[in-house]
Amino acid sequence: MGGDTGERPTRPCEWCGVPVEQPRGRWRRRKFCSKAHRRRNRAVEAVFEFLDFW
């Protein structure tokens, strides 16, 4: 019947490299395996931006 096979594309987490399942929508990509890693990435980016400013 052509149902969902459960095979979703994965890509590695930008922090730890763990495979992260990607949602079906083309326009949205998950880069991190957890909220903690996403938060850490935002914090690191903010620090780099701050240092760049000085």
CNS distance restraints for C-alpha pairs under 8 A (distance, minus, plus):
assign (resid   8 and name CA) (resid  21 and name CA) 6.17 0.50 0.50
assign (resid   8 and name CA) (resid  22 and name CA) 6.38 0.50 0.50
assign (resid   8 and name CA) (resid  23 and name CA) 7.57 0.50 0.50
assign (resid   8 and name CA) (resid  24 and name CA) 7.65 0.50 0.50
assign (resid   9 and name CA) (resid  21 and name CA) 6.08 0.50 0.50
assign (resid   9 and name CA) (resid  22 and name CA) 5.69 0.50 0.50
assign (resid  10 and name CA) (resid  19 and name CA) 5.61 0.50 0.50
assign (resid  10 and name CA) (resid  20 and name CA) 5.12 0.50 0.50
assign (resid  10 and name CA) (resid  21 and name CA) 4.51 0.50 0.50
assign (resid  10 and name CA) (resid  22 and name CA) 5.53 0.50 0.50
assign (resid  11 and name CA) (resid  19 and name CA) 5.30 0.50 0.50
assign (resid  11 and name CA) (resid  20 and name CA) 5.37 0.50 0.50
assign (resid  11 and name CA) (resid  21 and name CA) 6.88 0.50 0.50
assign (resid  11 and name CA) (resid  22 and name CA) 7.25 0.50 0.50
assign (resid  11 and name CA) (resid  31 and name CA) 7.45 0.50 0.50
assign (resid  12 and name CA) (resid  16 and name CA) 7.66 0.50 0.50
assign (resid  12 and name CA) (resid  17 and name CA) 4.48 0.50 0.50
assign (resid  12 and name CA) (resid  18 and name CA) 5.18 0.50 0.50
assign (resid  12 and name CA) (resid  19 and name CA) 4.36 0.50 0.50
assign (resid  12 and name CA) (resid  20 and name CA) 5.75 0.50 0.50
assign (resid  12 and name CA) (resid  31 and name CA) 7.24 0.50 0.50
assign (resid  12 and name CA) (resid  32 and name CA) 7.67 0.50 0.50
assign (resid  13 and name CA) (resid  17 and name CA) 4.47 0.50 0.50
assign (resid  13 and name CA) (resid  18 and name CA) 5.24 0.50 0.50
assign (resid  13 and name CA) (resid  19 and name CA) 6.16 0.50 0.50
assign (resid  13 and name CA) (resid  20 and name CA) 6.09 0.50 0.50
assign (resid  13 and name CA) (resid  31 and name CA) 5.38 0.50 0.50
assign (resid  13 and name CA) (resid  32 and name CA) 4.42 0.50 0.50
assign (resid  13 and name CA) (resid  33 and name CA) 5.49 0.50 0.50
assign (resid  14 and name CA) (resid  31 and name CA) 5.91 0.50 0.50
assign (resid  14 and name CA) (resid  32 and name CA) 5.89 0.50 0.50
assign (resid  15 and name CA) (resid  32 and name CA) 6.96 0.50 0.50
assign (resid  15 and name CA) (resid  37 and name CA) 6.57 0.50 0.50
assign (resid  15 and name CA) (resid  41 and name CA) 7.97 0.50 0.50
assign (resid  18 and name CA) (resid  33 and name CA) 6.75 0.50 0.50
assign (resid  19 and name CA) (resid  33 and name CA) 7.50 0.50 0.50
assign (resid  20 and name CA) (resid  30 and name CA) 6.98 0.50 0.50
assign (resid  20 and name CA) (resid  31 and name CA) 7.35 0.50 0.50
assign (resid  20 and name CA) (resid  32 and name CA) 6.85 0.50 0.50
assign (resid  20 and name CA) (resid  33 and name CA) 5.56 0.50 0.50
assign (resid  21 and name CA) (resid  30 and name CA) 7.55 0.50 0.50
assign (resid  22 and name CA) (resid  29 and name CA) 6.18 0.50 0.50
assign (resid  22 and name CA) (resid  30 and name CA) 5.90 0.50 0.50
assign (resid  23 and name CA) (resid  28 and name CA) 7.04 0.50 0.50
assign (resid  23 and name CA) (resid  29 and name CA) 6.99 0.50 0.50
assign (resid  23 and name CA) (resid  30 and name CA) 7.52 0.50 0.50
assign (resid  31 and name CA) (resid  38 and name CA) 7.95 0.50 0.50
assign (resid  32 and name CA) (resid  37 and name CA) 6.04 0.50 0.50
assign (resid  32 and name CA) (resid  38 and name CA) 5.82 0.50 0.50
assign (resid  33 and name CA) (resid  37 and name CA) 6.90 0.50 0.50
assign (resid  33 and name CA) (resid  38 and name CA) 7.98 0.50 0.50
assign (resid  34 and name CA) (resid  38 and name CA) 6.46 0.50 0.50
assign (resid  35 and name CA) (resid  39 and name CA) 6.02 0.50 0.50
assign (resid  36 and name CA) (resid  40 and name CA) 6.07 0.50 0.50
assign (resid  37 and name CA) (resid  41 and name CA) 6.10 0.50 0.50
assign (resid  38 and name CA) (resid  42 and name CA) 6.36 0.50 0.50
assign (resid  39 and name CA) (resid  43 and name CA) 6.19 0.50 0.50
assign (resid  40 and name CA) (resid  44 and name CA) 6.14 0.50 0.50
assign (resid  41 and name CA) (resid  45 and name CA) 6.11 0.50 0.50
assign (resid  42 and name CA) (resid  46 and name CA) 6.11 0.50 0.50
assign (resid  43 and name CA) (resid  47 and name CA) 6.27 0.50 0.50
assign (resid  44 and name CA) (resid  48 and name CA) 6.24 0.50 0.50
assign (resid  45 and name CA) (resid  49 and name CA) 6.09 0.50 0.50
assign (resid  46 and name CA) (resid  50 and name CA) 6.10 0.50 0.50
assign (resid  47 and name CA) (resid  51 and name CA) 6.14 0.50 0.50
assign (resid  48 and name CA) (resid  52 and name CA) 5.95 0.50 0.50
assign (resid  49 and name CA) (resid  53 and name CA) 6.16 0.50 0.50
assign (resid  50 and name CA) (resid  54 and name CA) 6.68 0.50 0.50
